[in-house]
Amino acid sequence: MTVPLPRTAVRGGALAAVAALALSACGAAPDTTSTSADGKSAATATSAADLGGLDALVKAAKKEGTLNATALPRDWANYGALIDGFQKKYGIKIAVENPDGSSQDEINAVTSRKGQDRAPDVLDLGSSFALNAAQQGLLAPYKVTSFADIPEGQKDAQARWYNDYGGYISIGCDAKRVKTCPTTFADLLQPRYKGQVALNGNPTKSGSAFGGVYAASLANGGSFDDIQPGLDFFAELKKNGNYTPVESTPATVEKGETPISIDWDYLNAGYADEFRSKGVDWKVSVPSDGRFSQYYSQAVNKDAPHPAAARLWQEYLYSAEGQNLWLAGYARPVLMPAMEKAGTLDKAAAAKLPEVSGTPAFPTEAQQSKAKTVLGQGWAKAVSG
């Protein structure tokens, strides 16, 4: 999950804990006939082995020459470096459409462009959206080479989706505009923050905003089963004038329009780096009273117009190179424990992550669905007026 504008996707198998995460368009029908030398089809490959190995997959992907993606902003969790790295390594062009789109936008593009060469090949989705997409039969089962190292609970048993990178909900603050920066959700209710507290989107569509409400719930007696206290918290913020409906982006932060932003820690940490040279002193805190973290999921479109490139992209993201690039963007890669054990983790990048401790916990599919329903029914009312 966004940014040049915030990415608006509810993402990844959520964790609430205090632990380091150890438009329809005309187009020709896609060519899904990519095959290996022995005639095996990439469109039905459930692993690189099905095509004769990784080298064969690379050859088939290079023949396709293109990867279609959507909702992948370059400054979201170091996506720019990942896109550039893949293109340089394999000579395959990545065409990113609507970089600031939402998970729902991605799914809409899959369904509305079925059979077209402009359909997305790959998806980066929030867990609830990944689950829904799998249930709709939109995703292709594919096990990356490192599939076994992805922790249980972070992947679909049929390999239709699996988590990739994540972060903690944090509070970012412009220390030059805000005299005393808040570090907890309780702080945000103080009168001194009138008109200053923003979210990175609408929680019914935005992953960071969804996480922000969940974190606020945990800070106010809620649980994975009960997000209502988070909704009540933002209703109170709105009532006392502290909440601003302006969605935070790098532009609004730089202009001072959203001096306090509830967002993923890797985005806020990235802002701190980005704005330092521009004179913005951006402070980042993971609130102790509402620690909520979430992974984002990757998947392959079952009807991908470039099925080999789609599968190679997954292999790249779950390679040590790809996982360390997430880490360099302050996001916690799902293979972090396995890489640490194997000695392939970028220790310098890992050392820059916010320190947290504890045992991760995961909401179930039912809990996430319930939370989405509650937000869908009550968010507009909570912050209206």
C-alpha positions as CSV (number, residue, x, y, z in Angstrom):
1,M,0.0,0.0,0.0
2,T,0.0,4.6,-2.0
3,V,2.2,7.5,-2.9
4,P,2.7,10.1,-5.0
5,L,-0.9,10.0,-3.7
6,P,-1.6,7.6,-1.0
7,R,-2.2,4.1,-2.1
8,T,-5.7,3.1,-1.2
9,A,-5.7,-0.6,-0.7
10,V,-6.7,-2.7,2.3
11,R,-3.8,-5.1,2.4
12,G,-2.1,-8.1,3.8
13,G,-2.8,-10.6,6.6
14,A,-3.1,-8.2,9.4
15,L,-1.1,-8.7,12.6
16,A,-1.8,-6.8,15.7
17,A,1.0,-7.2,18.0
18,V,4.1,-5.7,19.3
19,A,6.5,-7.8,17.3
20,A,8.8,-7.1,14.5
21,L,7.1,-8.9,11.6
22,A,10.0,-11.7,12.6
23,L,-11.9,0.6,-16.4
24,S,-12.7,-1.3,-19.4
25,A,-10.7,-0.6,-22.5
26,C,-10.5,-2.2,-25.9
27,G,-7.7,-4.5,-26.6
28,A,-6.8,-7.7,-28.3
29,A,-7.2,-11.0,-26.4
30,P,-4.1,-11.8,-24.4
31,D,-1.5,-14.3,-25.6
32,T,-1.3,-16.9,-22.9
33,T,0.5,-19.4,-25.0
34,S,4.0,-18.8,-23.5
35,T,5.5,-22.2,-23.3
36,S,8.8,-23.9,-22.4
37,A,11.0,-25.8,-24.9
38,D,9.0,-28.9,-24.2
39,G,5.7,-27.3,-24.8
40,K,4.6,-26.6,-21.2
41,S,2.3,-23.6,-20.7
42,A,3.2,-20.7,-18.4
43,A,-0.6,-20.0,-18.0
44,T,-1.1,-23.2,-16.1
45,A,2.3,-23.5,-14.4
46,T,2.0,-23.8,-10.6
47,S,5.7,-23.6,-10.1
48,A,8.9,-22.9,-12.1
49,A,9.5,-26.6,-12.2
50,D,6.3,-27.0,-14.3
51,L,8.1,-25.1,-17.1
52,G,11.4,-26.9,-16.7
53,G,13.0,-24.7,-14.0
54,L,13.7,-21.1,-13.3
55,D,15.9,-20.6,-16.4
56,A,13.1,-21.8,-18.6
57,L,10.7,-19.5,-16.9
58,V,13.1,-16.6,-17.4
59,K,13.3,-17.4,-21.1
60,A,9.5,-17.6,-21.5
61,A,9.1,-14.3,-19.6
62,K,11.7,-12.5,-21.8
63,K,9.9,-13.7,-24.9
64,E,6.7,-12.0,-23.6
65,G,8.7,-8.9,-22.8
66,T,6.2,-7.0,-20.7
67,L,4.5,-7.2,-17.3
68,N,1.3,-5.3,-16.7
69,A,0.7,-4.0,-13.2
70,T,-1.5,-1.5,-11.5
71,A,-1.6,0.4,-8.2
72,L,2.2,0.2,-7.7
73,P,3.5,3.7,-6.7
74,R,7.2,4.0,-6.9
75,D,7.7,5.5,-3.5
76,W,5.5,3.0,-1.7
77,A,7.8,0.6,0.3
78,N,10.6,1.0,-2.3
79,Y,8.5,-0.2,-5.2
80,G,10.5,2.0,-7.5
81,A,13.7,0.1,-6.8
82,L,11.9,-3.2,-7.2
83,I,10.5,-2.2,-10.6
84,D,13.9,-0.9,-11.7
85,G,15.7,-4.0,-10.4
86,F,13.4,-6.4,-12.2
87,Q,13.6,-4.5,-15.5
88,K,17.4,-4.3,-15.4
89,K,17.8,-7.9,-14.4
90,Y,15.5,-9.4,-17.0
91,G,15.0,-6.7,-19.7
92,I,11.3,-7.0,-19.2
93,K,9.3,-3.8,-19.3
94,I,6.9,-3.2,-16.4
95,A,3.9,-1.1,-17.4
96,V,2.3,0.4,-14.3
97,E,-1.2,1.9,-14.7
98,N,-3.0,3.9,-12.1
99,P,-0.2,3.8,-9.6
100,D,-2.3,5.4,-6.9
101,G,-5.2,3.0,-7.3
102,S,-6.8,0.7,-4.7
103,S,-7.0,-3.0,-4.2
104,Q,-10.6,-2.8,-5.5
105,D,-9.4,-0.9,-8.5
106,E,-7.0,-3.8,-9.2
107,I,-9.8,-6.4,-8.9
108,N,-12.1,-4.3,-11.1
109,A,-9.3,-4.1,-13.8
110,V,-9.0,-7.9,-13.7
111,T,-12.7,-8.5,-14.1
112,S,-13.5,-5.7,-16.6
113,R,-10.5,-6.5,-18.8
114,K,-10.7,-10.2,-18.9
115,G,-9.5,-11.5,-22.2
116,Q,-7.7,-8.2,-23.0
117,D,-4.0,-7.5,-23.4
118,R,-4.2,-4.6,-21.0
119,A,-5.4,-6.7,-18.0
120,P,-3.1,-6.7,-15.0
121,D,-0.8,-9.6,-14.8
122,V,-0.1,-9.4,-11.1
123,L,-1.8,-8.0,-8.1
124,D,-0.7,-6.5,-4.8
125,L,-3.7,-6.7,-2.5
126,G,-4.9,-6.3,1.0
127,S,-5.7,-9.6,2.7
128,S,-9.4,-9.2,2.6
129,F,-9.3,-8.4,-1.1
130,A,-6.9,-11.3,-1.8
131,L,-9.3,-13.6,0.0
132,N,-12.2,-12.3,-2.0
133,A,-10.3,-12.5,-5.3
134,A,-9.4,-16.1,-4.6
135,Q,-13.0,-16.9,-3.7
136,Q,-14.1,-15.3,-7.0
137,G,-11.7,-17.6,-8.9
138,L,-9.6,-14.7,-10.2
139,L,-6.2,-15.9,-9.0
140,A,-3.8,-18.5,-10.4
141,P,-2.1,-20.9,-8.0
142,Y,1.6,-20.5,-8.1
143,K,4.3,-21.6,-5.6
144,V,7.4,-19.4,-5.7
145,T,10.7,-21.2,-5.1
146,S,10.7,-19.9,-1.5
147,F,7.1,-20.8,-0.8
148,A,8.0,-23.3,2.0
149,D,9.8,-20.5,3.9
150,I,6.7,-18.3,4.0
151,P,5.3,-18.8,7.5
152,E,2.0,-20.7,7.9
153,G,-0.9,-18.3,8.2
154,Q,0.8,-15.9,5.7
155,K,-0.1,-17.9,2.6
156,D,-3.1,-19.5,0.9
157,A,-2.9,-23.3,1.1
158,Q,-3.5,-23.4,-2.7
159,A,-0.8,-20.7,-3.3
160,R,-3.3,-18.3,-4.9
161,W,-1.9,-15.5,-2.8
162,Y,0.8,-15.1,-0.1
163,N,1.9,-12.2,2.1
164,D,5.0,-10.3,1.1
165,Y,5.9,-7.2,3.1
166,G,4.4,-5.3,6.0
167,G,4.6,-2.5,8.6
168,Y,3.2,-1.0,11.7
169,I,0.7,1.7,11.9
170,S,2.6,4.8,13.1
171,I,2.0,8.5,13.8
172,G,4.0,10.9,11.6
173,C,4.4,14.5,12.8
174,D,5.9,17.7,11.4
175,A,7.9,18.8,14.4
176,K,8.4,22.3,13.0
177,R,4.7,22.9,12.7
178,V,3.6,20.8,15.8
179,K,5.1,22.0,19.1
180,T,4.7,18.6,20.8
181,C,4.3,15.6,18.6
182,P,1.8,13.0,19.7
183,T,3.1,9.4,20.2
184,T,-0.1,7.6,21.2
185,F,-3.7,7.5,20.1
186,A,-4.7,9.0,23.5
187,D,-2.5,12.0,22.7
188,L,-4.4,12.7,19.4
189,L,-7.5,13.6,21.4
190,Q,-5.7,16.7,22.9
191,P,-7.2,20.1,21.9
192,R,-3.8,21.3,20.7
193,Y,-4.1,19.0,17.6
194,K,-7.3,20.7,16.2
195,G,-7.6,20.1,12.5
196,Q,-4.2,18.4,12.2
197,V,-4.9,14.6,12.4
198,A,-5.2,12.9,9.0
199,L,-5.4,9.4,7.5
200,N,-3.9,8.1,4.3
201,G,-7.3,7.5,2.6
202,N,-10.7,6.1,3.4
203,P,-10.6,3.0,5.6
204,T,-13.2,1.3,3.5
205,K,-10.7,1.3,0.6
206,S,-7.3,2.2,2.1
207,G,-5.0,-0.3,3.8
208,S,-3.3,2.2,6.0
209,A,-6.5,3.9,6.9
210,F,-8.1,0.5,7.7
211,G,-5.1,-0.3,9.8
212,G,-5.4,3.1,11.5
213,V,-8.9,2.5,12.6
214,Y,-8.0,-1.1,13.8
215,A,-5.1,0.3,15.7
216,A,-7.3,3.0,17.3
217,S,-9.7,0.2,18.3
218,L,-6.9,-1.8,20.0
219,A,-5.9,1.4,21.8
220,N,-9.5,1.8,23.1
221,G,-10.5,-1.6,24.4
222,G,-11.3,-3.2,21.0
223,S,-10.0,-6.3,19.5
224,F,-9.8,-8.2,16.2
225,D,-13.4,-9.1,16.8
226,D,-14.4,-5.6,17.6
227,I,-13.3,-2.6,15.5
228,Q,-16.2,-0.4,16.7
229,P,-14.1,1.4,19.4
230,G,-11.8,2.5,16.6
231,L,-14.8,3.9,14.7
232,D,-15.9,5.7,17.9
233,F,-12.5,7.1,18.4
234,F,-12.5,8.8,15.0
235,A,-16.0,10.0,15.5
236,E,-14.7,11.7,18.7
237,L,-11.7,13.1,16.8
238,K,-14.2,14.5,14.2
239,K,-16.5,15.9,16.9
240,N,-13.7,17.7,18.8
241,G,-12.3,19.1,15.5
242,N,-9.0,17.3,15.5
243,Y,-9.7,15.1,12.5
244,T,-9.2,16.5,9.0
245,P,-10.7,14.8,6.0
246,V,-7.7,15.8,3.8
247,E,-6.0,12.5,2.9
248,S,-2.3,12.6,3.7
249,T,0.2,12.4,0.8
250,P,3.8,13.5,0.4
251,A,2.4,16.7,-1.1
252,T,0.0,17.5,1.7
253,V,2.8,16.7,4.3
254,E,5.3,19.0,2.5
255,K,2.7,21.8,2.3
256,G,1.8,21.4,6.0
257,E,-1.8,20.5,5.2
258,T,-1.6,17.2,7.2
259,P,1.0,17.9,9.9
260,I,0.0,14.7,11.7
261,S,-0.5,11.6,9.6
262,I,-1.6,8.1,10.7
263,D,0.1,5.8,8.3
264,W,2.4,2.8,7.9
265,D,5.7,3.2,9.6
266,Y,7.6,2.5,6.4
267,L,5.8,5.3,4.6
268,N,6.3,7.7,7.4
269,A,10.0,6.7,7.7
270,G,10.3,7.2,4.0
271,Y,8.9,10.7,4.4
272,A,11.4,11.5,7.1
273,D,14.2,10.7,4.7
274,E,12.6,12.4,1.7
275,F,11.8,15.6,3.4
276,R,14.9,16.1,5.5
277,S,16.6,17.9,2.6
278,K,13.5,20.1,2.2
279,G,13.6,21.3,5.8
280,V,10.8,19.2,7.1
281,D,11.5,17.5,10.4
282,W,9.2,14.5,10.2
283,K,9.1,12.5,13.4
284,V,7.7,8.9,13.5
285,S,6.3,7.0,16.4
286,V,4.7,3.5,16.7
287,P,1.9,4.2,19.2
288,S,2.4,2.0,22.3
289,D,-1.4,2.0,23.0
290,G,-2.5,0.6,19.6
291,R,0.2,-1.5,17.9
292,F,-1.2,-2.9,14.7
293,S,0.7,-4.3,11.8
294,Q,-0.2,-5.8,8.5
295,Y,1.2,-7.6,5.6
296,Y,0.3,-7.1,1.9
297,S,-0.3,-10.0,-0.4
298,Q,0.9,-10.8,-3.9
299,A,-1.0,-12.8,-6.5
300,V,-1.1,-13.7,-10.2
301,N,-4.1,-13.0,-12.4
302,K,-5.5,-16.3,-13.6
303,D,-6.0,-14.8,-17.0
304,A,-2.7,-12.8,-17.1
305,P,-1.8,-11.7,-20.6
306,H,1.8,-12.3,-19.8
307,P,1.7,-15.4,-17.6
308,A,5.4,-16.2,-17.6
309,A,6.4,-12.6,-16.7
310,A,3.8,-12.6,-13.9
311,R,5.3,-15.7,-12.4
312,L,8.8,-14.4,-12.8
313,W,7.8,-11.2,-11.0
314,Q,6.7,-13.3,-8.0
315,E,10.0,-15.2,-8.0
316,Y,11.8,-11.8,-8.0
317,L,9.8,-10.4,-5.1
318,Y,10.4,-13.4,-3.0
319,S,14.1,-13.7,-3.8
320,A,16.7,-12.4,-1.3
321,E,17.2,-9.5,-3.6
322,G,13.6,-8.5,-3.7
323,Q,13.0,-9.1,0.0
324,N,16.0,-6.9,0.9
325,L,14.7,-4.1,-1.3
326,W,11.5,-4.1,0.7
327,L,13.6,-3.9,3.8
328,A,15.6,-1.0,2.3
329,G,12.2,0.8,2.1
330,Y,11.6,0.3,5.8
331,A,9.0,-2.5,5.1
332,R,9.4,-5.8,6.9
333,P,9.7,-8.7,4.4
334,V,7.7,-11.9,5.1
335,L,10.9,-14.0,4.6
336,M,12.8,-12.0,7.1
337,P,13.1,-14.8,9.7
338,A,14.2,-17.3,7.0
339,M,16.7,-14.9,5.5
340,E,18.2,-14.0,8.9
341,K,18.7,-17.8,9.5
342,A,20.3,-18.2,6.1
343,G,22.5,-15.1,6.5
344,T,21.0,-13.3,3.5
345,L,19.3,-10.5,5.4
346,D,20.5,-7.0,4.9
347,K,21.4,-6.4,8.6
348,A,22.1,-2.7,8.1
349,A,18.6,-2.1,6.7
350,A,17.1,-4.3,9.4
351,A,18.8,-2.2,12.1
352,K,16.9,0.9,10.9
353,L,13.5,-0.5,11.6
354,P,11.5,0.7,14.7
355,E,12.1,-1.5,17.7
356,V,9.1,-3.5,18.8
357,S,8.7,-6.7,20.8
358,G,6.1,-9.3,21.5
359,T,4.3,-12.1,19.7
360,P,2.4,-11.4,16.4
361,A,-1.3,-12.3,16.3
362,F,-3.4,-12.5,13.2
363,P,-7.1,-11.7,12.6
364,T,-9.0,-14.5,10.9
365,E,-10.8,-14.1,7.6
366,A,-14.1,-13.8,9.4
367,Q,-12.7,-11.1,11.7
368,Q,-11.4,-9.1,8.8
369,S,-14.7,-9.4,6.9
370,K,-16.6,-8.3,10.0
371,A,-14.4,-5.3,10.4
372,K,-14.9,-4.3,6.8
373,T,-18.6,-4.6,7.2
374,V,-18.7,-2.4,10.3
375,L,-16.5,0.2,8.6
376,G,-18.6,0.1,5.5
377,Q,-21.8,0.7,7.5
378,G,-20.4,3.3,9.9
379,W,-17.4,5.2,8.6
380,A,-19.2,7.9,6.6
381,K,-21.5,8.7,9.6
382,A,-18.6,8.7,12.0
383,V,-16.7,11.5,10.2
384,S,-19.6,13.4,8.5
385,G,-20.8,16.8,9.5
